Amino acid sequence: MITPNSERNAHSNIKTLSLMVLISISSLVACGGTSEEINVQATVDASIAATKRAELETQSAIDAVIQTPTIVEPTDTPIPPPSEPTNTTAPPTPIPPTSAPPTTVPQPVHTQASDSLEWVVIPSSNFIMGSTEAEMQTALAECKATRGDCQEWLFEGDMPQETIFVNQFEITRYEVTNALYNQCVAAGNCEPAKTNITDSNIPYHPDFFADANPVVGVTATDASIFCRWVGGRLPTRAEWEKAARGIDGRQFPWGNTFDPAKANFSSTHPAPVGSYPDGASPYGVMDMAGNVLEWTADDARLGGHMPPSIVLRGGGWNSYPFEGRAAYRGIRLSPGLVGYDIGFRCARDETGTAIVQQTPSVTVSFEYKQGVLYWSVRTAAEAYVTCYIAGGTIASSWHVDTEGDGSAPAPEGSVTCALVATGYDGSKAAETVTFGSGVDDCDLQPAETFTTVWQDFRYELGCPTSEQVTIPMLAEQAFQGGHMFWRSDTDAVYVIYGAEGKWQTDPNWKWDGSNPDGIGLSPPPGLFEPRRGFGWLWRTHLGREGGPLGWALEEERGFDNTGQAQVFERGIMLKGGTPRVYVLLYKDQLTQE
């Protein structure tokens, strides 16, 4: 990666855009405060307008952790048969969190929408979750036969298959309809559904927004706010799957064989909710396969340091049948996206029951050091890290590996970060840390040569681990597709490819001055044949003008070109006699085959 001083502003703009993209797909279900000392919600509320919708929005993020029914380790308890579906229409009693909530958190508003929803009780029990290897391979074959462009990674999230226990909860029998959602809009609590989705590849159909059809055009935040408004929340991945398939591990709500007469698939638009009663789940929950994809409260589990996305469950009216399998988790989207085929349903904890642990068994530790967040989680089923900047905006969020240690580069600026974990027994633990820009937190400071560029890369590079050293000679040359340079102090030649900053070095590469005049090639006007030190390597290992570097943009600079270098936690910075600064991040190094 090269950042000439004259090009730094353009590079910073690209870097800023990348950061904005990462922030835009941050998790909506990351974490919330769980003690009087650790109160991220207070940070959020301090700068958000005191409107009903803003309060519900921030509370919906807390609910994803505080009010999520616990998944505990498997036990030897026999799996009971499912009890008969039970309808409940009475408003739920609010469940107290594990510690006193902020005073600004609103209580659920029980309106006609709440009274109109049908809630089905899903009793406490073990159930079979996920897919076996054989089931995954069958689904992969079906995917290749129908869609064509299928890879195994689409189904990796379905495995392993395991038996887990889920506490009793309630879920809406039907997907939330346009009519019910519009009541929330009319009450001033919900944003209207997006009816003109310009970037959708699905043509508009007027039935998308018919009263009896499931609401579409809503983000995961919109869905969470509505569920909070009616006294519920989005279902977790385990709750959704149990409600869809029961306890026996069946592939679809009705059995193990796809039946187009029992669900709305490969259609042109959604159907009114409950139009396929023969496709009901063992608990009597409707449309758990087909009609619309459904937002859930869990992220995609794609790795602790990856931008979060949310798994959508059940398949939609335009989905392939294999996407309607109860265990399928291959559709992952940013929580801020909308679609004509994406809706939701709500869940809530067992009415009148609260599980509160006085002494949490789950433990967490959390610290910030030199631009990096470090965490340790023990005895936890779920854990999240979320960082907030001024005004309550989520800067970064990760679902983190539980039962272990982890780290991630801290977001830029002054932020408050929180680590919140839920134990297998339902207990909660949390820790927060607030820090500033990070410039003064390094034991060593970057040399004056590198200070300006380091400001742009300090979270990628980390802190200096050594003082600056002087390189007696640093040969360098710019090419159409990258750069080459040689350090005389280490006798190492480096090749940097393009704007992405991927780079290589190899002990067999050498700076060879045996052909100071090249070999007589004829480059296009304004370009140069590499000669002197880089000519041999360019011709023998890098494909000459047809390779990734192409022709040189300038003559090599070398014999009178001194340089400077400084080593950092996660990379190296170098500079020669030109305005260019080389930033070599260890994560971008390519290994020589």
ZINORDA-V42673 format. One record per helix or strand of 3 or more residues. SS is the DSSP state (H for helix, E for strand). FROM is the first residue (numbers start at 1). LEN is the number of residues. If there is no record, write none. Layout:
# ZINORDA-V42673
ss=SS from=FROM len=LEN
ss=SS from=FROM len=LEN
This chain:
# ZINORDA-V42673
ss=H from=5 len=20
ss=H from=40 len=8
ss=H from=52 len=15
ss=H from=112 len=5
ss=E from=119 len=4
ss=E from=125 len=5
ss=H from=133 len=14
ss=H from=153 len=4
ss=E from=162 len=5
ss=E from=169 len=4
ss=H from=178 len=9
ss=H from=206 len=4
ss=H from=220 len=10
ss=H from=237 len=9
ss=H from=260 len=3
ss=H from=277 len=3
ss=E from=293 len=7
ss=E from=310 len=4
ss=H from=321 len=4
ss=E from=346 len=4
ss=E from=363 len=7
ss=E from=372 len=7
ss=E from=380 len=10
ss=E from=394 len=6
ss=E from=404 len=6
ss=E from=415 len=9
ss=E from=428 len=8
ss=H from=439 len=3
ss=H from=451 len=11
ss=E from=469 len=3
ss=E from=474 len=6
ss=E from=482 len=6
ss=E from=492 len=6
ss=E from=502 len=4
ss=H from=532 len=9
ss=H from=544 len=3
ss=E from=563 len=6
ss=E from=571 len=5
ss=E from=581 len=5
ss=H from=586 len=3
